[in-house]
């Protein structure tokens, strides 16, 4: 079923669609020092859950410092 941009709800806020170019772009606003490819890699590694992706990115950030 295609993603209807007019119907937004809890499930839309909790998940990140890797195939939608706007989703990784939105996460890049939270992590501006990361490359687009790094964010896409985090989505692939952590799965589609937004919380899991953010935790994964924050752990990478801590480990790189």
KATA-V271123 format. One record per residue. N is the residue number from 1. RES is the residue in one letter. D_CENTER is the distance of its C-alpha to the mean C-alpha in Angstrom with 2 decimals. Layout:
BEGIN
N,RES,D_CENTER
N,RES,D_CENTER
END
This chain:
BEGIN
1,X,20.42
2,X,18.71
3,X,16.18
4,X,18.47
5,X,17.04
6,X,20.01
7,X,19.34
8,X,16.58
9,X,16.75
10,X,15.47
11,X,13.94
12,X,11.96
13,X,10.66
14,X,9.91
15,X,8.04
16,X,5.30
17,X,7.77
18,X,7.66
19,X,11.08
20,X,10.48
21,X,10.41
22,X,9.71
23,X,6.15
24,X,5.08
25,X,8.19
26,X,7.49
27,X,5.10
28,X,8.06
29,X,10.39
30,X,9.62
31,X,10.06
32,X,12.61
33,X,14.39
34,X,11.87
35,X,12.32
36,X,10.20
37,X,11.24
38,X,10.27
39,X,6.54
40,X,7.22
41,X,9.45
42,X,7.39
43,X,5.54
44,X,9.26
45,X,10.68
46,X,9.19
47,X,8.99
48,X,7.37
49,X,7.90
50,X,5.80
51,X,8.68
52,X,8.86
53,X,5.66
54,X,7.05
55,X,10.39
56,X,9.91
57,X,9.04
58,X,11.92
59,X,14.14
60,X,13.82
61,X,14.69
62,X,17.64
63,X,18.83
64,X,18.98
65,X,21.16
END
